[in-house]
């Protein structure tokens, strides 16, 4: 989903793919609506809208859905929507940043707080976790887009799944456009919170953390969740089995 894939190494939830796809479309639609609300509804003149539409197309969202999302902004349906950031700690001392888009601030706060509390975590003040992350641009390309040598940006992470290019927050649009000219459309482009270091999660805390991340992902107001966790692949395989 939007930004990095926060459940990148949780591949065992295949039975939920249809629902996840539907929810992804919903989040992408809201991204488009908010982008159109905060600028002109023309992607050629609104870089945020241009990126939101590109992400939607990368997920094969139908053009009608994209057009409806833009019309919502023009019709004033997004006027009551607020973008809010919550920060806190999950089991094992993992730091989480939860980005919310909601028309009811009280509901969103109550729901996010309930998830943290139930999981044994703690919701903190703004800034209590963000200092452990860098606000950056993230551009993801599939492996087939090019070799490691072909992707020559300064900050690139390549693996069997593809290439993830990081840029300074303020340079995202310029870098995305340069890469598109060289490699074609990206799989996704987003502004993300990239952890400065990762916290290894013990086997005892892994299941609780995964359940907490699932609960946040299931909340309709939650757009993105970023964490500084490092999950143990062997424990993930055990839980999947």
ABEGO torsion letter per residue (X at the ends): XBEBBAAAABAAAAAAAAAAAAAAAAAAAAAAAAAAAABBABAAABAAAAAAAAAAAAAGBBAAAAAAAAAAAAAGAAAABBBBBBBBBBBGGBBBBBBBBBABAAAAAAAAAAAAAAAGBBBBBBGAAAAABBBBBBBBBBAAAEBAAABABABBBBBAAEBBBBBBAAAAAAAAAAAAAAAEBBABBBBBBBBABBBBBBAAAAAAAAAAAAAAAABAABABBBBABBBBAAAAAAAAX
